[in-house]
Amino acid sequence: MRTTIDLPDPLLRQLKARAALEGTTLKALVLALVEQGLAAPAAAARGLRSEPPTISIGGPWLLGEAQTSNAGLMELLDDGD
């Protein structure tokens, strides 16, 4: 099926350049990118998110749950002054 979409000129130039670099047509590239976009956010559309990254800071001052609370962390920051 044919359709018409309006793309900003910089985006169209970028798509044409990428198609040329990949040795494909603009039509094939856009089709592949649309299919990829439709497949990728399926988990995000259902509200599923990956776990946020965790940071391990090591050291004896971060032992126990009480010391890793906001209040405990603020105390650690205040003690550093």
C-alpha positions in Angstrom: 0.0 0.0 0.0 1.3 3.5 -0.8 1.3 6.2 1.7 2.8 9.7 2.0 4.7 11.0 5.0 6.3 14.3 5.6 9.8 14.1 6.9 12.0 17.0 7.9 14.7 17.6 5.3 17.6 16.8 7.6 16.0 13.5 8.5 15.4 12.6 4.9 19.1 13.5 4.0 20.2 11.2 6.9 18.0 8.4 5.7 19.2 8.7 2.1 22.9 8.7 3.2 22.4 5.7 5.4 20.6 3.8 2.6 23.5 4.6 0.3 26.1 3.5 2.9 24.2 0.2 3.4 23.7 -0.3 -0.3 20.0 -0.4 -0.1 17.0 1.6 -1.2 15.4 4.4 0.8 12.1 2.4 0.7 13.8 -0.8 2.0 15.6 1.1 4.8 12.5 2.9 6.0 10.5 -0.4 5.9 13.2 -2.1 8.0 13.4 0.7 10.5 9.6 0.8 10.9 9.4 -2.9 11.4 12.3 -2.7 13.9 10.5 0.1 15.8 7.3 -1.8 16.0 9.0 -4.9 17.4 11.3 -3.2 19.9 9.0 -1.1 22.1 6.5 -4.0 22.7 7.8 -4.4 26.3 7.7 -0.6 26.9 4.2 -0.4 25.7 3.1 -2.9 28.3 4.8 -0.8 31.0 7.6 -3.3 31.6 10.9 -1.7 32.4 14.3 -3.1 33.1 15.7 -2.8 36.5 17.7 0.4 37.1 21.4 0.0 37.4 22.9 -0.3 40.9 26.1 1.3 42.1 28.2 -0.5 44.6 30.3 1.9 46.6 32.1 -0.5 49.0 33.5 0.5 52.3 32.6 -0.2 55.9 30.5 3.0 56.2 27.7 1.6 54.1 26.8 -1.5 56.1 23.3 -2.2 57.1 19.9 -0.9 55.9 19.7 2.0 58.3 22.9 3.5 56.9 21.7 3.3 53.3 18.5 5.1 53.9 18.2 8.8 52.9 18.6 9.9 56.5 21.6 7.6 57.0 23.3 8.9 53.8 22.7 12.5 54.8 24.4 11.7 58.1 27.4 10.3 56.2 27.5 13.5 54.1 27.3 15.7 57.2 30.1 13.7 59.0 32.4 14.4 56.0 32.5 18.1 56.7 
